[in-house]
Amino acid sequence: MQSPKPEFTDLQYRFAGTIRDPEHVATLEDVEERRMKIYRELFYNNVAGFVNSGFPVLKSLCDETYWQQLIRDF
């Protein structure tokens, strides 16, 4: 029989879900929304930096709004 996930692991998954998909995953009760916004921005900027440096030609071919949406979808 497999033991249940430790409480902290569950908390980490919920926290990450809130960062990745805030429209569908509720913010944790004990974390302020303004703090979650900071974490979301840090996560997005990290992913954007990686994608921008990995696909510079593709980025140059895309409209900036479209490019930002592609990164968010990624």
Residue pairs with C-beta under 8 A, 6 or more apart in sequence:
5 13
11 28
14 25
14 28
15 28
15 31
17 25
18 25
18 26
18 27
18 28
18 31
18 36
19 36
19 39
19 40
19 43
20 43
22 36
22 40
27 33
27 36
28 36
44 71
44 72
47 71
47 74
48 68
48 71
51 59
51 70
51 71
51 74
52 59
59 67
62 70
